[in-house]
Amino acid sequence: MMPNGESFGSSNLPFRGAKCTLYEGGVRTPAFIKIPHSLSGTMTSSVKYNGLFHISDWLPTIMGLTQLSYPEELKLDKLDGIDHSETFQELLSGKPKEEVTTPRDHVVLDIDPVFDQAAIIQGKYKLIVGDPAFMDFDQVYPLINEDTIEHNDLVVNASRYWVSPKLFEQMMNYSKVPKEYEKNAVKCLSLDCMSKDRTLYDLSWDVTESNDLAWRFTAETAQLYETLRKYSNSSNPIVEPHFNDWNDQSMKNDPVLGNVFTPWLPTTTYTTGSGSG
């Protein structure tokens, strides 16, 4: 599983866009999970899951599959993730997909006042607010190799993955945006302060996000926008990560703190207790 889409200027066929965009090529990533037969309770070798799944869902899903107990100090009501273990087990048992209910009906992809963009998927619809691609990553890119490199102005070398001067300049401009936002004395986190541009896509058939339906499905667009707005108005302020300087001598001998972004969770090692159920 990749953390946030394909890397700069690469291909995530058949989807549109790449890293640093809100298109599917920048937010949809392949992943798999291998479950021992003793946990799945079936001899089914594999099954494809098409439900919405957020990275925060991994913890409760794995805990559900393994039936392990959470540490007492962990507040379960504060978890953002959703447990998909029951759905996985139903699919592995051979239950028809159309009879299986997926636990997550929507996922917020981003609410970013710094880059003035936001997005949410609910069911088959996806709403994007603002500019979905700050850099030139708004196309459907072919797999990059020496044969296709001459037709791609984002990457100049497939084997070493060197980016073009054009893309490098955009990357530098991209890095300046948070610094300019930091200078702004009035920082509004609400969707109300962001762009009013909205695009709506039906992902059930428009995987390249080429057909904006916001003008046609105004009710769906308004409902998704209001859901995003509720999230934005109830969210915590942005925490700008502090980068620990690797040149700082005090950091060099610390394998945890050296050359990383903070804050992280405390470096406490939790031991797994006995399983339940």
N, C-alpha and C positions, 0 to 999 in steps of 0.2 A: 504494500500500500504506500502511495506517495502522499506527502502531507497536504499539498494544495495544487494539484494539477501538474501538467508537464512543465519542464523548465523553459527558460527564455528562448523564444523563437523555434521551439521544437513542435512536433506533431502529436496530436491526441485524436487521431482519426477514430470515428467519423465526425467528431464534434468540432465546433467552431471555437477559435480562440486558443489561448495558452496561459501560462502562469501570469499572474497579476491582472487577470480579467475576471469578470463575473459570468462569462459564457461558460457553457458546459466543459469546454476544453481546459478551463482553468480551475474548475471546482469539482468535476466528476472524476473519480479515480477508481481504478480496479483494485479489488481486494479479495482475499480468500481466507477461509478459516478451516483448519483440519480438525475434525472432531473424532476422537476414538469411538469405536462401536459401543464400548461400555457406557459412554455418556449419551450417545445418540439413540441407543436402543433399537437400532435397525441395521440392516445389511445394505441399505441403499448406498451406492458408491459416491454419488455426487448429486447436487441439485443447485440450480441457479436461483438466486434471490433478487427480485426486482424491486423490492420495497425501498422506501427512503431510509437512509441510514446515515447518521451523523457520527463524527469521530468520537463524540462524547458518549455514544451508545456502547462502545466497546467494553468499558468497565462493567456496567451492570449486566451486559449480555454474557460476558465470560464468567462473571460471578454466578449468574443464573444457570449456565450450562454445567459448571463444576460444582454447584451447590455449596460453595464456600461461604463462610461467615465474614461479614464486614468487620473491620476494627471498631471497637466500641466508640472511639473518639470521632469516627466519621459520621457526620450528620446526613442521614439518607435523604431527608427532605430537601437538602440543598443540592442534590445531584441534578445536573442538567440532562444526563443521559437517560435513555429508555431501554428497558430489557427486551431483547428480541429472542431470547432463548426458547420460549414456548413456540414461537412461530417457526424457528429453525427446526425444532424437533418434529413439529407437525409436517413440515415439508419433507424431512428425511424419512418420516414414517410412510411416505407415499401418498399423503393427502393431496388431492388436486389443488393446484395453485389458486383457482378461482374460489375455493372454499376456505382459503386461509386468509385471516384478517391480519394485516400488518399493523403494528402498534403505533407507528409514527405517521401522522397524516400531513405534516408540514415540516420544513426545515428552513431556518433563517440562515442564509449564506453569508450575509454581511450587512452591517449598518456602520458606515464609515464616514463621519463628518469631515475627516481630514481630506479624503479624496472625493468627497461629495458623491457617494454612491451607496446603494443598498440593493439587496435582492432577497427574494423568498420563493420557495417552491411549495405549492400545496396541491396535492393530487397530480393532475397532468399539467397544471398551469405554472408558469414561472414569471414573476414580475421583477423587472429591473428598474431601479430608480437612478437617474443620473447617467453618466457616461460609463458603460460597462468595461471599457478598455482605455486606460490612460495612455498606453503605448500602442504601437502598431501590431497588436496581436488579435485582430478582429476578423481573421480569415480562417478557412479550413485548410490546414497545411498538409501537404503530402509528407510521407515518411522521408526524412532527410538522409540522403546519401550523396555520393559524388555525382550521380546522374541528375539529381534534382537540385543540387546546390546552386547551379547557375541561374535558376529561376526563382531563387529565394534571396531577397535583399536583407534578410535579418541575420543569416548565418553565413560565414565565409569559409568555414572548414568543418566538414562533418566528423572527421576522425578526432579532432581536438576540440570541437565545438566552440570555435571562436566566433564571437558576434561581430556584426558589421559595424563600421563607424557610426552609421545612422542609428542603429539600435543602442550603441554604447552612449551616444549623446542623450537619447531618450531615457536611458537608465539613470544617468546623472541628474536629469531634470526630475525624474521620479523621486529620487532621494532627497531633493530639495523641498518637496511639498510639505512633509511633516515639520521641517524647520520653519517654513513660512507660517504654517498653522500655529506653531508654538509662539510666534511673535504676536499673534492676534489676541488682544486683551479680552475680547468677548468670544467665548467658546461655547457655542450652542451644540448640544448633543442630540437634539430632537430632529426627527425627520422633517419637522416644520421649517427648519432653517436650511434644508438641503434643496437640491434641484427638484423642479416640478416635472421634469421629463420622465415619462413612464413608457415602458415597452412590455408587452405581454406576449408570451410564446406558449404554444401547446406542444409540450415535449413528447406527447404520445405519437406524434408523426413528424414534427419539425425539429429534428435533432440538431440541425445546423443553425437553428434560431434565425431564420431568414424572413419570417412572416410575422410582422408586428400586428397583433390582434386587439390592442388596447382600444382602438377606435370602435371596434365591433362589440367586444364584450366589456362594456363599461361597468357593469355591476360587479363582475369578477375582478376587474382591475381595482375598483374602489374598495372591495372587501379585502383583497390582499394588501393594498396600501394601508388600510386601517389596522390590519394585524401588525404590519411592520411598525407603524406609528406607535402602537401600544408597547411593543418591545423597546423602541427607542426611548420612549418617555419613562420607562421603568428601569432602564439600564444604569449601571454604575458608571461614574466618570472614567474616561480612558486613562489607563496607567501606562505612561511612557516607560518602556524598559530602559534600564541603565546598563550600558555595555562596560563590562569590566575590562579595563585596559591591560592587554597582555604584556605591555612594557612596564607595568607596575610590578616592581620586584616582589611585593608581598603576594601577588597573584601567581607568580610563576611556579611556585612549589605546591600550589593547591590544585589538584586534578579536577576538582569540582567547580571552583570559582574562576579558574583561568580561562580567558577568552570566550566567555559565554554571556548571554543576556540574563539579567535578573529582573524581577525577583522570581525565584523558584520556591517550591515547597521546602520546608526544613529538611536537611539531609539526614532524616531519621529513617532507619531501616526497620520496616515492619516485618514481623514474622507471621506466617500464615498459620492460623489455628486449625483445629480439626473441622472437617466438613459437617454440614448438617443436612438432614433430609435423606 
